[in-house]
Amino acid sequence: MSITPGKVLALGTLTAVLIWLLAVQAAAAALVLTQKDSGRTVTVAVGQGLKVDLNLGGGNNVVAPEFDPVVLTLVGQSMQSVIGPQGSSARIVFDFVVRQAGQTHLVITAKGAGGQEGKPEPLLKVKIVATGGGQAV
């Protein structure tokens, strides 16, 4: 069997569609974590999406999330600022996909909280237990 440009294009398109379907499936089945979940152990399946939705007070800066990249992959993040009568705040959302079975701690901290410049304040610290055989994502 010979490989033609048309077959290569078809294979590339099929691969792109499969990756897109995997991302859509992960987003649809995403588990949402907030500050209230801090201290918990969370069990998730390989391929599942994980969304972290955090609220920050004014003057806080989020430090990059800490996690094992073998177990989790950060696939997106967004931030929305709000200024209201009680001052300013922000909502930050991190989107992850579980890549492989294993365990990791997911830690997200902020600096500048409570007027203590430079002292990190944990916003979220959870233990992630990723389960599932099959192929890693």
Secondary structure, DSSP 8 states (H G I E B T S, - for coil): ----HHHHHHHHHHHHHHHHHHHHHHHHT-EEE-GGGTT-EEEEETT-EEEEEEEEETT-EE---B--TTTEEEEEEEEEEEEETTEEEEEEEEEEEE-SSEEEEEEEEEESGGG-TT--EEEEEEEEEEE--S---
